[in-house]
């Protein structure tokens, strides 16, 4: 979900096309300018999600209120709702940029709806937008925590809000003890993995390509954070099912990319033949393909069965200690 190009069939990156800027600060500035329409659309989607969450909380139908009854006041907790809205638009943009990246790096479709260079530019710009949305999600969560600790001194409130939101392991309430570090890990991996694209000429495309593979980890952590901590998908109802369902095409594209990699060096082949990888490396690659195939089957089974890890909606408001225990 982060900026990058894709290797050619021979495993090397093609030279920049005519008119394409080289990697570096110039390329970053160009992509930031190109990302303005995409970022504007993301702000619009965030605003729409915020309005929806606000109206549902004001009407008493919010899943967040069902999880945390003390938050039944949209006017007071609007920063929390805005954090949720940024989180949902960030996850949507992350999904889109991962799908674009897998389409570009996997088996080449016979016919693309737009030029390949356009898809690459969309991949880079949506990646930059995703990172910004992730940061805004965390920042608004921190702002809500600062507002919430109204009885403390300003210095203590600012430190507490910052530490709970940005220091791994600091948040110590409920499910957040696991879920928040997952989200922090996604953010802290997203920033360097994204920006490394613009300085890849300093350490070589092969090194950058190896590092870029870890982008999928950012996405997995983001989805995990959402399923574990998102109060809007807390219960085993259709919103949670939709989140699971959206992971099926990602897993299928990942499997296709592993089974038919664009680079010849990435093909599995048979162990022991000339040019083949050593047996341990071959085994690891084969197991990776089997694991992703099992993931595809597992995701379909989860969606079809409805056993998606969601909680049962309580018939009575749960006891609450007044501490926010969910985001997203």
Number of C-alpha atoms within 10 A of each C-alpha: 31 30 26 24 21 21 18 13 17 11 15 12 14 12 8 10 9 6 6 11 14 15 16 16 12 12 16 21 11 13 19 17 13 16 20 14 12 19 21 12 14 22 17 13 18 22 16 14 20 22 16 15 23 21 14 16 23 15 12 16 13 21 19 27 21 23 22 21 18 16 21 18 15 19 12 13 16 19 21 24 27 24 26 28 29 31 28 24 26 28 21 16 24 27 23 18 27 23 19 23 27 22 21 22 22 22 18 14 9 5 8 10 8 8 9 12 13 11 19 20 18 21 25 27 27 30 29 27 27 30 23 18 27 26 21 19 27 23 19 23 28 25 18 20 22 20 18 17 15 10 9 13 9 13 9 13 20 17 13 20 23 19 15 22 24 23 14 16 16 16 20 12 15 13 13 22 16 17 24 28 21 24 28 23 18 24 23 15 18 26 17 12 21 19 16 20 23 19 17 17 14 11 10 10 18 14 11 19 17 9 14 21 10 13 19 19 16 24 23 15 20 25 22 16 24 26 23 22 23 23 22 23 23 25 22 16 16 12 13 22 20 12 18 18 16 14 17 18 14 20 20 17 21 25 23 18 21 23 17 17 20 21 17 13 14 17 17 19 14 13 15 11 9 7 10 16 19 12 12 10 13 18 14 11 17 15 12 14 19 14 13 17 18 14 17 20 14 13 19 16 13 15 19 12 9 16 11 19 14 16 11 10 15 10 7 7 13 13 10 13 11 11 13 20 20 24 28 27
